[in-house]
Amino acid sequence: MSSTVYNSQITKKSVIVSFLLFTFLIVNTDSFSQITTNWSVCYGGSSSDEGYDIIQTNDGGYIMLGETQSSDQQVSGYHDSRDAWIVKTDAKGEIEWEKCYGGTEIDVFKDVIQISNGDYIFVGNTQSNDGDVSGDHTHGDAWVLETDSIGNIIWQNYYG
């Protein structure tokens, strides 16, 4: 799957809409009766990829998160089963970086914020006991992870 980007003018009033299969549309909402697409891109590989959240970042780009079962095309670093997956793009939807996080079981990020220093904090859950995850989370635990602006893990905690 290659990423195809369709562009038009972006205004200050933008709403971000996400769909399954890691497809994201950036739309203008001057009025809900008239919605225009600024760009549309499909991200992922040949297996199931799902997007759960997207935010506009301090640099004008976007960071998207969800999960992947792919290990090819635009997905790298896949561990196994389902990995938490993050895609960082520029303002036009071109990928700046992407990373898989987790281990050999089910790992998912559901929410993200960018903090004032440019780092990101992700919230989700994990059932892994290996890879990027330490400890026993076989029955599933909440997972909070901070990365720097290019996706390197700074710290992580588990609850449950």
Secondary structure, 3 states (H helix, E strand, C coil): CCCCCCCCCCCCCEEEEEEECCEEEEEEEEECCEEEEEEEEECCCCCCEEEEEEEECCCCCEEEEEEECCCCCCCCCCCCCEEEEEEEECCCCCEEEEEEECCCCEEEEEEEEECCCCCEEEEEEECCCCCCCCCCCCCCEEEEEEECCCCCEEEEEEEC
